[in-house]
Amino acid sequence: MQNLRPVELKAWLDDPARPQPLLLDVREGWEYERCHLDGATLLPMSSIQTRLGELDLNRETVVICHHGVRSFHVARFLEANGFCNVINLTGGVDAWAKEVDRTMPTY
């Protein structure tokens, strides 16, 4: 599994020559409503196992949570289930708010 810091993900998202990854937010709905990255897909960690078939095994997928712990575990689970392009957002949305978008609400 790869790890990316928020500034690295921002550079990727801003690069029109690079295919955009799936931004998979694994937090709970109330957390997502509080703040999220634009374009992120909400799929709470508790639903991953039952909704695995909705995800593309081959698409580059950046897994996102609050601080990077839940996303790390989900990324490992995805890899164990055949996903080959999984990336954990180190520090999660909290680090994104501190390093990339200081206007993003935090909690």
Gaussian input, Z-matrix of N, CA and C with variables (Angstrom, degrees):
# hf/3-21g

backbone

0 1
 N
 C     1     B1
 C     2     B2     1     A1
 N     3     B3     2     A2     1     D1
 C     4     B4     3     A3     2     D2
 C     5     B5     4     A4     3     D3
 N     6     B6     5     A5     4     D4
 C     7     B7     6     A6     5     D5
 C     8     B8     7     A7     6     D6
 N     9     B9     8     A8     7     D7
 C    10    B10     9     A9     8     D8
 C    11    B11    10    A10     9     D9
 N    12    B12    11    A11    10    D10
 C    13    B13    12    A12    11    D11
 C    14    B14    13    A13    12    D12
 N    15    B15    14    A14    13    D13
 C    16    B16    15    A15    14    D14
 C    17    B17    16    A16    15    D15
 N    18    B18    17    A17    16    D16
 C    19    B19    18    A18    17    D17
 C    20    B20    19    A19    18    D18
 N    21    B21    20    A20    19    D19
 C    22    B22    21    A21    20    D20
 C    23    B23    22    A22    21    D21
 N    24    B24    23    A23    22    D22
 C    25    B25    24    A24    23    D23
 C    26    B26    25    A25    24    D24
 N    27    B27    26    A26    25    D25
 C    28    B28    27    A27    26    D26
 C    29    B29    28    A28    27    D27
 N    30    B30    29    A29    28    D28
 C    31    B31    30    A30    29    D29
 C    32    B32    31    A31    30    D30
 N    33    B33    32    A32    31    D31
 C    34    B34    33    A33    32    D32
 C    35    B35    34    A34    33    D33
 N    36    B36    35    A35    34    D34
 C    37    B37    36    A36    35    D35
 C    38    B38    37    A37    36    D36
 N    39    B39    38    A38    37    D37
 C    40    B40    39    A39    38    D38
 C    41    B41    40    A40    39    D39
 N    42    B42    41    A41    40    D40
 C    43    B43    42    A42    41    D41
 C    44    B44    43    A43    42    D42
 N    45    B45    44    A44    43    D43
 C    46    B46    45    A45    44    D44
 C    47    B47    46    A46    45    D45
 N    48    B48    47    A47    46    D46
 C    49    B49    48    A48    47    D47
 C    50    B50    49    A49    48    D48
 N    51    B51    50    A50    49    D49
 C    52    B52    51    A51    50    D50
 C    53    B53    52    A52    51    D51
 N    54    B54    53    A53    52    D52
 C    55    B55    54    A54    53    D53
 C    56    B56    55    A55    54    D54
 N    57    B57    56    A56    55    D55
 C    58    B58    57    A57    56    D56
 C    59    B59    58    A58    57    D57
 N    60    B60    59    A59    58    D58
 C    61    B61    60    A60    59    D59
 C    62    B62    61    A61    60    D60
 N    63    B63    62    A62    61    D61
 C    64    B64    63    A63    62    D62
 C    65    B65    64    A64    63    D63
 N    66    B66    65    A65    64    D64
 C    67    B67    66    A66    65    D65
 C    68    B68    67    A67    66    D66
 N    69    B69    68    A68    67    D67
 C    70    B70    69    A69    68    D68
 C    71    B71    70    A70    69    D69
 N    72    B72    71    A71    70    D70
 C    73    B73    72    A72    71    D71
 C    74    B74    73    A73    72    D72
 N    75    B75    74    A74    73    D73
 C    76    B76    75    A75    74    D74
 C    77    B77    76    A76    75    D75
 N    78    B78    77    A77    76    D76
 C    79    B79    78    A78    77    D77
 C    80    B80    79    A79    78    D78
 N    81    B81    80    A80    79    D79
 C    82    B82    81    A81    80    D80
 C    83    B83    82    A82    81    D81
 N    84    B84    83    A83    82    D82
 C    85    B85    84    A84    83    D83
 C    86    B86    85    A85    84    D84
 N    87    B87    86    A86    85    D85
 C    88    B88    87    A87    86    D86
 C    89    B89    88    A88    87    D87
 N    90    B90    89    A89    88    D88
 C    91    B91    90    A90    89    D89
 C    92    B92    91    A91    90    D90
 N    93    B93    92    A92    91    D91
 C    94    B94    93    A93    92    D92
 C    95    B95    94    A94    93    D93
 N    96    B96    95    A95    94    D94
 C    97    B97    96    A96    95    D95
 C    98    B98    97    A97    96    D96
 N    99    B99    98    A98    97    D97
 C   100   B100    99    A99    98    D98
 C   101   B101   100   A100    99    D99
 N   102   B102   101   A101   100   D100
 C   103   B103   102   A102   101   D101
 C   104   B104   103   A103   102   D102
 N   105   B105   104   A104   103   D103
 C   106   B106   105   A105   104   D104
 C   107   B107   106   A106   105   D105
 N   108   B108   107   A107   106   D106
 C   109   B109   108   A108   107   D107
 C   110   B110   109   A109   108   D108
 N   111   B111   110   A110   109   D109
 C   112   B112   111   A111   110   D110
 C   113   B113   112   A112   111   D111
 N   114   B114   113   A113   112   D112
 C   115   B115   114   A114   113   D113
 C   116   B116   115   A115   114   D114
 N   117   B117   116   A116   115   D115
 C   118   B118   117   A117   116   D116
 C   119   B119   118   A118   117   D117
 N   120   B120   119   A119   118   D118
 C   121   B121   120   A120   119   D119
 C   122   B122   121   A121   120   D120
 N   123   B123   122   A122   121   D121
 C   124   B124   123   A123   122   D122
 C   125   B125   124   A124   123   D123
 N   126   B126   125   A125   124   D124
 C   127   B127   126   A126   125   D125
 C   128   B128   127   A127   126   D126
 N   129   B129   128   A128   127   D127
 C   130   B130   129   A129   128   D128
 C   131   B131   130   A130   129   D129
 N   132   B132   131   A131   130   D130
 C   133   B133   132   A132   131   D131
 C   134   B134   133   A133   132   D132
 N   135   B135   134   A134   133   D133
 C   136   B136   135   A135   134   D134
 C   137   B137   136   A136   135   D135
 N   138   B138   137   A137   136   D136
 C   139   B139   138   A138   137   D137
 C   140   B140   139   A139   138   D138
 N   141   B141   140   A140   139   D139
 C   142   B142   141   A141   140   D140
 C   143   B143   142   A142   141   D141
 N   144   B144   143   A143   142   D142
 C   145   B145   144   A144   143   D143
 C   146   B146   145   A145   144   D144
 N   147   B147   146   A146   145   D145
 C   148   B148   147   A147   146   D146
 C   149   B149   148   A148   147   D147
 N   150   B150   149   A149   148   D148
 C   151   B151   150   A150   149   D149
 C   152   B152   151   A151   150   D150
 N   153   B153   152   A152   151   D151
 C   154   B154   153   A153   152   D152
 C   155   B155   154   A154   153   D153
 N   156   B156   155   A155   154   D154
 C   157   B157   156   A156   155   D155
 C   158   B158   157   A157   156   D156
 N   159   B159   158   A158   157   D157
 C   160   B160   159   A159   158   D158
 C   161   B161   160   A160   159   D159
 N   162   B162   161   A161   160   D160
 C   163   B163   162   A162   161   D161
 C   164   B164   163   A163   162   D162
 N   165   B165   164   A164   163   D163
 C   166   B166   165   A165   164   D164
 C   167   B167   166   A166   165   D165
 N   168   B168   167   A167   166   D166
 C   169   B169   168   A168   167   D167
 C   170   B170   169   A169   168   D168
 N   171   B171   170   A170   169   D169
 C   172   B172   171   A171   170   D170
 C   173   B173   172   A172   171   D171
 N   174   B174   173   A173   172   D172
 C   175   B175   174   A174   173   D173
 C   176   B176   175   A175   174   D174
 N   177   B177   176   A176   175   D175
 C   178   B178   177   A177   176   D176
 C   179   B179   178   A178   177   D177
 N   180   B180   179   A179   178   D178
 C   181   B181   180   A180   179   D179
 C   182   B182   181   A181   180   D180
 N   183   B183   182   A182   181   D181
 C   184   B184   183   A183   182   D182
 C   185   B185   184   A184   183   D183
 N   186   B186   185   A185   184   D184
 C   187   B187   186   A186   185   D185
 C   188   B188   187   A187   186   D186
 N   189   B189   188   A188   187   D187
 C   190   B190   189   A189   188   D188
 C   191   B191   190   A190   189   D189
 N   192   B192   191   A191   190   D190
 C   193   B193   192   A192   191   D191
 C   194   B194   193   A193   192   D192
 N   195   B195   194   A194   193   D193
 C   196   B196   195   A195   194   D194
 C   197   B197   196   A196   195   D195
 N   198   B198   197   A197   196   D196
 C   199   B199   198   A198   197   D197
 C   200   B200   199   A199   198   D198
 N   201   B201   200   A200   199   D199
 C   202   B202   201   A201   200   D200
 C   203   B203   202   A202   201   D201
 N   204   B204   203   A203   202   D202
 C   205   B205   204   A204   203   D203
 C   206   B206   205   A205   204   D204
 N   207   B207   206   A206   205   D205
 C   208   B208   207   A207   206   D206
 C   209   B209   208   A208   207   D207
 N   210   B210   209   A209   208   D208
 C   211   B211   210   A210   209   D209
 C   212   B212   211   A211   210   D210
 N   213   B213   212   A212   211   D211
 C   214   B214   213   A213   212   D212
 C   215   B215   214   A214   213   D213
 N   216   B216   215   A215   214   D214
 C   217   B217   216   A216   215   D215
 C   218   B218   217   A217   216   D216
 N   219   B219   218   A218   217   D217
 C   220   B220   219   A219   218   D218
 C   221   B221   220   A220   219   D219
 N   222   B222   221   A221   220   D220
 C   223   B223   222   A222   221   D221
 C   224   B224   223   A223   222   D222
 N   225   B225   224   A224   223   D223
 C   226   B226   225   A225   224   D224
 C   227   B227   226   A226   225   D225
 N   228   B228   227   A227   226   D226
 C   229   B229   228   A228   227   D227
 C   230   B230   229   A229   228   D228
 N   231   B231   230   A230   229   D229
 C   232   B232   231   A231   230   D230
 C   233   B233   232   A232   231   D231
 N   234   B234   233   A233   232   D232
 C   235   B235   234   A234   233   D233
 C   236   B236   235   A235   234   D234
 N   237   B237   236   A236   235   D235
 C   238   B238   237   A237   236   D236
 C   239   B239   238   A238   237   D237
 N   240   B240   239   A239   238   D238
 C   241   B241   240   A240   239   D239
 C   242   B242   241   A241   240   D240
 N   243   B243   242   A242   241   D241
 C   244   B244   243   A243   242   D242
 C   245   B245   244   A244   243   D243
 N   246   B246   245   A245   244   D244
 C   247   B247   246   A246   245   D245
 C   248   B248   247   A247   246   D246
 N   249   B249   248   A248   247   D247
 C   250   B250   249   A249   248   D248
 C   251   B251   250   A250   249   D249
 N   252   B252   251   A251   250   D250
 C   253   B253   252   A252   251   D251
 C   254   B254   253   A253   252   D252
 N   255   B255   254   A254   253   D253
 C   256   B256   255   A255   254   D254
 C   257   B257   256   A256   255   D255
 N   258   B258   257   A257   256   D256
 C   259   B259   258   A258   257   D257
 C   260   B260   259   A259   258   D258
 N   261   B261   260   A260   259   D259
 C   262   B262   261   A261   260   D260
 C   263   B263   262   A262   261   D261
 N   264   B264   263   A263   262   D262
 C   265   B265   264   A264   263   D263
 C   266   B266   265   A265   264   D264
 N   267   B267   266   A266   265   D265
 C   268   B268   267   A267   266   D266
 C   269   B269   268   A268   267   D267
 N   270   B270   269   A269   268   D268
 C   271   B271   270   A270   269   D269
 C   272   B272   271   A271   270   D270
 N   273   B273   272   A272   271   D271
 C   274   B274   273   A273   272   D272
 C   275   B275   274   A274   273   D273
 N   276   B276   275   A275   274   D274
 C   277   B277   276   A276   275   D275
 C   278   B278   277   A277   276   D276
 N   279   B279   278   A278   277   D277
 C   280   B280   279   A279   278   D278
 C   281   B281   280   A280   279   D279
 N   282   B282   281   A281   280   D280
 C   283   B283   282   A282   281   D281
 C   284   B284   283   A283   282   D282
 N   285   B285   284   A284   283   D283
 C   286   B286   285   A285   284   D284
 C   287   B287   286   A286   285   D285
 N   288   B288   287   A287   286   D286
 C   289   B289   288   A288   287   D287
 C   290   B290   289   A289   288   D288
 N   291   B291   290   A290   289   D289
 C   292   B292   291   A291   290   D290
 C   293   B293   292   A292   291   D291
 N   294   B294   293   A293   292   D292
 C   295   B295   294   A294   293   D293
 C   296   B296   295   A295   294   D294
 N   297   B297   296   A296   295   D295
 C   298   B298   297   A297   296   D296
 C   299   B299   298   A298   297   D297
 N   300   B300   299   A299   298   D298
 C   301   B301   300   A300   299   D299
 C   302   B302   301   A301   300   D300
 N   303   B303   302   A302   301   D301
 C   304   B304   303   A303   302   D302
 C   305   B305   304   A304   303   D303
 N   306   B306   305   A305   304   D304
 C   307   B307   306   A306   305   D305
 C   308   B308   307   A307   306   D306
 N   309   B309   308   A308   307   D307
 C   310   B310   309   A309   308   D308
 C   311   B311   310   A310   309   D309
 N   312   B312   311   A311   310   D310
 C   313   B313   312   A312   311   D311
 C   314   B314   313   A313   312   D312
 N   315   B315   314   A314   313   D313
 C   316   B316   315   A315   314   D314
 C   317   B317   316   A316   315   D315
 N   318   B318   317   A317   316   D316
 C   319   B319   318   A318   317   D317
 C   320   B320   319   A319   318   D318

   B1=1.4530
   B2=1.5245
   B3=1.3028
   B4=1.4576
   B5=1.5267
   B6=1.3040
   B7=1.4602
   B8=1.5149
   B9=1.3248
   B10=1.4565
   B11=1.5133
   B12=1.3060
   B13=1.4648
   B14=1.5292
   B15=1.3124
   B16=1.4585
   B17=1.5294
   B18=1.3216
   B19=1.4700
   B20=1.5282
   B21=1.3218
   B22=1.4648
   B23=1.5277
   B24=1.3361
   B25=1.4622
   B26=1.5171
   B27=1.3073
   B28=1.4720
   B29=1.5240
   B30=1.3286
   B31=1.4675
   B32=1.5290
   B33=1.3241
   B34=1.4574
   B35=1.5351
   B36=1.3106
   B37=1.4603
   B38=1.5226
   B39=1.3228
   B40=1.4681
   B41=1.5228
   B42=1.3264
   B43=1.4590
   B44=1.5272
   B45=1.3447
   B46=1.4680
   B47=1.5314
   B48=1.3166
   B49=1.4617
   B50=1.5226
   B51=1.3163
   B52=1.4704
   B53=1.5123
   B54=1.3304
   B55=1.4714
   B56=1.5309
   B57=1.3127
   B58=1.4554
   B59=1.5315
   B60=1.3274
   B61=1.4651
   B62=1.5241
   B63=1.3076
   B64=1.4527
   B65=1.5236
   B66=1.3100
   B67=1.4611
   B68=1.5185
   B69=1.3082
   B70=1.4615
   B71=1.5252
   B72=1.3177
   B73=1.4670
   B74=1.5213
   B75=1.3281
   B76=1.4652
   B77=1.5321
   B78=1.3279
   B79=1.4610
   B80=1.5270
   B81=1.3034
   B82=1.4694
   B83=1.5319
   B84=1.3266
   B85=1.4553
   B86=1.5194
   B87=1.3342
   B88=1.4681
   B89=1.5268
   B90=1.3311
   B91=1.4636
   B92=1.5275
   B93=1.3224
   B94=1.4615
   B95=1.5263
   B96=1.3299
   B97=1.4644
   B98=1.5156
   B99=1.3070
   B100=1.4742
   B101=1.5280
   B102=1.3291
   B103=1.4597
   B104=1.5244
   B105=1.3181
   B106=1.4591
   B107=1.5167
   B108=1.3104
   B109=1.4588
   B110=1.5168
   B111=1.3180
   B112=1.4596
   B113=1.5197
   B114=1.3120
   B115=1.4551
   B116=1.5135
   B117=1.3305
   B118=1.4674
   B119=1.5250
   B120=1.3110
   B121=1.4581
   B122=1.5201
   B123=1.3126
   B124=1.4630
   B125=1.5219
   B126=1.3155
   B127=1.4585
   B128=1.5310
   B129=1.3458
   B130=1.4644
   B131=1.5281
   B132=1.3081
   B133=1.4572
   B134=1.5281
   B135=1.3125
   B136=1.4623
   B137=1.5295
   B138=1.3308
   B139=1.4682
   B140=1.5199
   B141=1.3122
   B142=1.4679
   B143=1.5271
   B144=1.3103
   B145=1.4667
   B146=1.5329
   B147=1.3241
   B148=1.4664
   B149=1.5297
   B150=1.3333
   B151=1.4642
   B152=1.5249
   B153=1.3121
   B154=1.4644
   B155=1.5248
   B156=1.3228
   B157=1.4587
   B158=1.5143
   B159=1.3215
   B160=1.4650
   B161=1.5242
   B162=1.3186
   B163=1.4590
   B164=1.5234
   B165=1.3335
   B166=1.4613
   B167=1.5258
   B168=1.3296
   B169=1.4648
   B170=1.5228
   B171=1.3300
   B172=1.4579
   B173=1.5216
   B174=1.3160
   B175=1.4694
   B176=1.5277
   B177=1.3152
   B178=1.4582
   B179=1.5265
   B180=1.3094
   B181=1.4532
   B182=1.5172
   B183=1.3352
   B184=1.4569
   B185=1.5203
   B186=1.3266
   B187=1.4610
   B188=1.5244
   B189=1.3438
   B190=1.4632
   B191=1.5212
   B192=1.3354
   B193=1.4686
   B194=1.5248
   B195=1.3166
   B196=1.4629
   B197=1.5226
   B198=1.3290
   B199=1.4586
   B200=1.5246
   B201=1.3224
   B202=1.4572
   B203=1.5137
   B204=1.3272
   B205=1.4680
   B206=1.5281
   B207=1.3240
   B208=1.4759
   B209=1.5219
   B210=1.3234
   B211=1.4650
   B212=1.5275
   B213=1.3200
   B214=1.4625
   B215=1.5258
   B216=1.3241
   B217=1.4691
   B218=1.5288
   B219=1.3179
   B220=1.4649
   B221=1.5236
   B222=1.3198
   B223=1.4665
   B224=1.5258
   B225=1.3146
   B226=1.4677
   B227=1.5275
   B228=1.3337
   B229=1.4647
   B230=1.5296
   B231=1.3276
   B232=1.4634
   B233=1.5245
   B234=1.3191
   B235=1.4601
   B236=1.5283
   B237=1.3180
   B238=1.4622
   B239=1.5244
   B240=1.3372
   B241=1.4572
   B242=1.5307
   B243=1.3235
   B244=1.4587
   B245=1.5086
   B246=1.3163
   B247=1.4634
   B248=1.5294
   B249=1.3349
   B250=1.4666
   B251=1.5247
   B252=1.3035
   B253=1.4649
   B254=1.5263
   B255=1.3187
   B256=1.4605
   B257=1.5282
   B258=1.3144
   B259=1.4610
   B260=1.5228
   B261=1.3179
   B262=1.4598
   B263=1.5283
   B264=1.3356
   B265=1.4652
   B266=1.5217
   B267=1.3198
   B268=1.4582
   B269=1.5292
   B270=1.3170
   B271=1.4612
   B272=1.5114
   B273=1.3295
   B274=1.4580
   B275=1.5209
   B276=1.3344
   B277=1.4647
   B278=1.5290
   B279=1.3194
   B280=1.4623
   B281=1.5293
   B282=1.3278
   B283=1.4663
   B284=1.5239
   B285=1.3394
   B286=1.4653
   B287=1.5256
   B288=1.3327
   B289=1.4655
   B290=1.5290
   B291=1.2999
   B292=1.4658
   B293=1.5198
   B294=1.3325
   B295=1.4578
   B296=1.5220
   B297=1.3357
   B298=1.4635
   B299=1.5222
   B300=1.3189
   B301=1.4642
   B302=1.5199
   B303=1.3129
   B304=1.4703
   B305=1.5283
   B306=1.3403
   B307=1.4660
   B308=1.5283
   B309=1.3292
   B310=1.4654
   B311=1.5270
   B312=1.3293
   B313=1.4706
   B314=1.5302
   B315=1.3084
   B316=1.4523
   B317=1.5210
   B318=1.3050
   B319=1.4637
   B320=1.4976
   A1=108.31
   A2=113.35
   A3=120.32
   A4=109.54
   A5=115.25
   A6=122.19
   A7=108.31
   A8=116.27
   A9=121.68
   A10=109.23
   A11=116.02
   A12=121.35
   A13=106.72
   A14=117.87
   A15=120.74
   A16=114.42
   A17=118.60
   A18=119.61
   A19=111.48
   A20=117.19
   A21=120.67
   A22=110.72
   A23=116.72
   A24=120.17
   A25=110.42
   A26=117.69
   A27=121.71
   A28=110.12
   A29=116.78
   A30=120.61
   A31=110.82
   A32=116.74
   A33=121.33
   A34=110.29
   A35=116.30
   A36=120.30
   A37=112.29
   A38=116.62
   A39=121.38
   A40=113.19
   A41=117.79
   A42=122.47
   A43=110.11
   A44=117.45
   A45=119.84
   A46=113.63
   A47=117.51
   A48=120.77
   A49=112.31
   A50=116.68
   A51=120.67
   A52=111.30
   A53=118.37
   A54=119.42
   A55=110.07
   A56=115.33
   A57=120.20
   A58=110.49
   A59=116.70
   A60=119.87
   A61=110.75
   A62=115.66
   A63=120.66
   A64=106.51
   A65=116.81
   A66=121.82
   A67=105.97
   A68=116.26
   A69=122.26
   A70=109.60
   A71=116.20
   A72=122.33
   A73=108.40
   A74=116.52
   A75=121.02
   A76=112.85
   A77=116.84
   A78=120.12
   A79=110.04
   A80=115.61
   A81=121.36
   A82=109.22
   A83=115.48
   A84=121.21
   A85=114.46
   A86=117.01
   A87=119.21
   A88=111.08
   A89=117.10
   A90=120.41
   A91=110.25
   A92=115.14
   A93=121.11
   A94=110.19
   A95=116.39
   A96=120.06
   A97=111.61
   A98=116.75
   A99=121.44
   A100=110.89
   A101=116.53
   A102=121.46
   A103=109.28
   A104=115.75
   A105=121.08
   A106=109.86
   A107=115.28
   A108=120.53
   A109=108.48
   A110=116.52
   A111=120.74
   A112=109.88
   A113=115.28
   A114=120.85
   A115=115.28
   A116=117.18
   A117=120.04
   A118=110.77
   A119=115.57
   A120=123.73
   A121=108.59
   A122=116.83
   A123=121.29
   A124=110.08
   A125=115.46
   A126=122.78
   A127=105.89
   A128=116.85
   A129=120.19
   A130=112.97
   A131=114.84
   A132=121.87
   A133=111.46
   A134=117.22
   A135=121.49
   A136=112.84
   A137=117.41
   A138=121.92
   A139=113.77
   A140=117.19
   A141=120.60
   A142=112.18
   A143=116.95
   A144=120.33
   A145=111.75
   A146=117.51
   A147=120.34
   A148=112.90
   A149=117.58
   A150=120.35
   A151=112.79
   A152=116.73
   A153=123.08
   A154=111.76
   A155=116.87
   A156=121.46
   A157=114.78
   A158=117.93
   A159=121.71
   A160=112.00
   A161=116.75
   A162=121.42
   A163=110.90
   A164=116.02
   A165=123.07
   A166=108.88
   A167=116.44
   A168=122.42
   A169=113.51
   A170=117.07
   A171=121.31
   A172=114.89
   A173=117.39
   A174=119.35
   A175=110.69
   A176=116.00
   A177=119.22
   A178=107.45
   A179=115.58
   A180=122.30
   A181=109.54
   A182=115.21
   A183=120.93
   A184=106.86
   A185=115.98
   A186=121.69
   A187=108.14
   A188=114.83
   A189=121.89
   A190=110.39
   A191=116.04
   A192=121.34
   A193=108.26
   A194=117.65
   A195=121.49
   A196=112.09
   A197=117.61
   A198=121.44
   A199=114.37
   A200=118.46
   A201=121.49
   A202=115.40
   A203=117.50
   A204=120.19
   A205=110.81
   A206=116.90
   A207=119.24
   A208=110.59
   A209=116.36
   A210=119.54
   A211=110.95
   A212=117.65
   A213=121.32
   A214=110.13
   A215=116.61
   A216=120.51
   A217=111.79
   A218=117.06
   A219=119.76
   A220=110.17
   A221=117.52
   A222=120.77
   A223=110.30
   A224=117.26
   A225=120.74
   A226=110.44
   A227=117.04
   A228=121.39
   A229=110.26
   A230=116.68
   A231=119.77
   A232=110.79
   A233=116.96
   A234=119.78
   A235=111.75
   A236=116.72
   A237=121.03
   A238=111.55
   A239=116.03
   A240=120.74
   A241=112.64
   A242=116.04
   A243=120.60
   A244=117.70
   A245=118.76
   A246=120.88
   A247=108.16
   A248=115.87
   A249=118.20
   A250=114.20
   A251=119.06
   A252=121.76
   A253=110.54
   A254=116.08
   A255=121.68
   A256=109.82
   A257=115.27
   A258=121.69
   A259=108.59
   A260=116.43
   A261=122.33
   A262=109.18
   A263=116.65
   A264=120.67
   A265=108.03
   A266=116.28
   A267=122.31
   A268=109.93
   A269=115.33
   A270=120.26
   A271=114.51
   A272=117.58
   A273=122.60
   A274=115.33
   A275=114.75
   A276=119.60
   A277=111.25
   A278=117.00
   A279=119.25
   A280=110.02
   A281=117.09
   A282=120.82
   A283=110.87
   A284=117.45
   A285=120.93
   A286=109.36
   A287=116.67
   A288=120.88
   A289=111.75
   A290=117.69
   A291=121.45
   A292=112.96
   A293=117.16
   A294=121.00
   A295=114.90
   A296=117.13
   A297=119.55
   A298=112.20
   A299=117.58
   A300=121.97
   A301=110.48
   A302=115.66
   A303=120.07
   A304=113.15
   A305=117.59
   A306=120.42
   A307=111.27
   A308=117.11
   A309=120.61
   A310=109.82
   A311=117.37
   A312=119.01
   A313=110.73
   A314=116.13
   A315=121.30
   A316=108.94
   A317=115.89
   A318=121.08
   A319=109.83
   D1=139.92
   D2=176.15
   D3=-93.56
   D4=160.02
   D5=173.68
   D6=-128.10
   D7=142.33
   D8=175.90
   D9=-127.87
   D10=142.63
   D11=170.71
   D12=-83.72
   D13=156.72
   D14=179.91
   D15=-53.80
   D16=-40.81
   D17=-179.76
   D18=-64.69
   D19=-32.78
   D20=176.87
   D21=-69.33
   D22=-40.96
   D23=177.16
   D24=-65.35
   D25=-40.68
   D26=178.92
   D27=-58.95
   D28=-45.05
   D29=178.79
   D30=-61.29
   D31=-40.53
   D32=177.98
   D33=-62.87
   D34=-49.05
   D35=-177.92
   D36=-63.94
   D37=-28.87
   D38=-179.64
   D39=-84.56
   D40=-5.64
   D41=-177.15
   D42=-92.72
   D43=104.74
   D44=-177.45
   D45=-66.54
   D46=-16.48
   D47=-179.36
   D48=-82.89
   D49=-12.73
   D50=-177.56
   D51=-100.92
   D52=134.11
   D53=175.33
   D54=-59.77
   D55=139.74
   D56=-177.93
   D57=-78.09
   D58=136.85
   D59=178.44
   D60=-80.29
   D61=165.05
   D62=167.08
   D63=-77.10
   D64=125.07
   D65=175.16
   D66=-95.01
   D67=104.45
   D68=-173.91
   D69=-102.68
   D70=104.94
   D71=-179.04
   D72=-91.10
   D73=117.93
   D74=-173.92
   D75=-103.69
   D76=15.81
   D77=177.61
   D78=-79.48
   D79=178.25
   D80=176.89
   D81=-79.12
   D82=160.85
   D83=-177.86
   D84=-55.13
   D85=-42.00
   D86=-178.80
   D87=-65.45
   D88=-32.14
   D89=178.15
   D90=-69.74
   D91=-43.34
   D92=179.15
   D93=-61.17
   D94=-41.76
   D95=178.50
   D96=-62.94
   D97=-33.26
   D98=-179.48
   D99=-67.29
   D100=-44.93
   D101=178.42
   D102=-166.57
   D103=147.21
   D104=176.41
   D105=-162.92
   D106=162.24
   D107=175.17
   D108=-77.05
   D109=139.75
   D110=177.88
   D111=-57.28
   D112=134.10
   D113=178.02
   D114=84.89
   D115=-1.40
   D116=-178.88
   D117=-72.31
   D118=145.27
   D119=176.39
   D120=-100.28
   D121=126.06
   D122=178.68
   D123=-85.30
   D124=124.35
   D125=174.26
   D126=-147.77
   D127=89.45
   D128=-174.25
   D129=-53.33
   D130=146.33
   D131=-179.45
   D132=-50.39
   D133=-38.28
   D134=-178.52
   D135=-66.26
   D136=-15.82
   D137=-178.45
   D138=-104.04
   D139=-8.63
   D140=-173.29
   D141=-55.35
   D142=-48.59
   D143=-174.72
   D144=-60.42
   D145=-41.89
   D146=-177.05
   D147=-82.12
   D148=-16.80
   D149=-177.00
   D150=-114.11
   D151=15.40
   D152=-177.43
   D153=-53.79
   D154=-37.62
   D155=-178.32
   D156=-64.48
   D157=-13.20
   D158=178.88
   D159=-80.58
   D160=-11.22
   D161=-175.04
   D162=-101.91
   D163=149.44
   D164=179.47
   D165=-88.27
   D166=118.02
   D167=-178.92
   D168=-55.26
   D169=-30.81
   D170=-171.79
   D171=-102.01
   D172=-11.01
   D173=-178.22
   D174=-75.32
   D175=138.68
   D176=174.79
   D177=-62.08
   D178=125.29
   D179=-174.23
   D180=-127.29
   D181=122.11
   D182=175.51
   D183=-100.99
   D184=118.71
   D185=-177.53
   D186=-94.31
   D187=132.63
   D188=-171.21
   D189=-129.11
   D190=138.85
   D191=170.80
   D192=-142.35
   D193=-156.80
   D194=-177.22
   D195=-73.51
   D196=-53.82
   D197=-177.11
   D198=-121.74
   D199=-2.30
   D200=178.03
   D201=102.54
   D202=1.82
   D203=-178.64
   D204=-85.77
   D205=-53.58
   D206=178.06
   D207=-60.61
   D208=-41.28
   D209=-179.53
   D210=-63.55
   D211=-36.06
   D212=176.43
   D213=-60.25
   D214=-46.45
   D215=-179.58
   D216=-66.57
   D217=-40.18
   D218=177.80
   D219=-66.25
   D220=-41.05
   D221=178.51
   D222=-60.28
   D223=-43.01
   D224=177.60
   D225=-62.84
   D226=-41.38
   D227=178.20
   D228=-62.33
   D229=-44.05
   D230=179.50
   D231=-61.75
   D232=-44.69
   D233=178.13
   D234=-60.69
   D235=-40.44
   D236=179.29
   D237=-65.74
   D238=-18.05
   D239=-179.84
   D240=-107.94
   D241=24.97
   D242=171.08
   D243=95.20
   D244=-0.05
   D245=178.22
   D246=-77.23
   D247=133.02
   D248=-172.30
   D249=-112.00
   D250=-6.82
   D251=-178.09
   D252=-127.88
   D253=62.28
   D254=-174.65
   D255=-107.74
   D256=133.38
   D257=-177.57
   D258=-131.77
   D259=133.53
   D260=177.40
   D261=-95.44
   D262=132.38
   D263=174.28
   D264=-82.59
   D265=102.97
   D266=-178.90
   D267=-63.95
   D268=127.10
   D269=179.46
   D270=87.35
   D271=-11.79
   D272=175.26
   D273=60.11
   D274=-158.56
   D275=-178.44
   D276=-67.27
   D277=-24.73
   D278=177.50
   D279=-63.63
   D280=-45.62
   D281=177.47
   D282=-67.97
   D283=-36.44
   D284=176.95
   D285=-58.29
   D286=-45.35
   D287=-179.65
   D288=-64.11
   D289=-33.99
   D290=-178.55
   D291=-82.74
   D292=-33.30
   D293=-172.39
   D294=-103.38
   D295=-24.79
   D296=-172.88
   D297=-120.92
   D298=-50.37
   D299=-173.55
   D300=-128.51
   D301=90.02
   D302=-177.34
   D303=-69.95
   D304=-6.92
   D305=176.74
   D306=-87.93
   D307=-10.74
   D308=-179.53
   D309=-68.32
   D310=131.38
   D311=176.39
   D312=-62.78
   D313=149.05
   D314=177.07
   D315=-121.36
   D316=166.56
   D317=178.51
   D318=-150.14

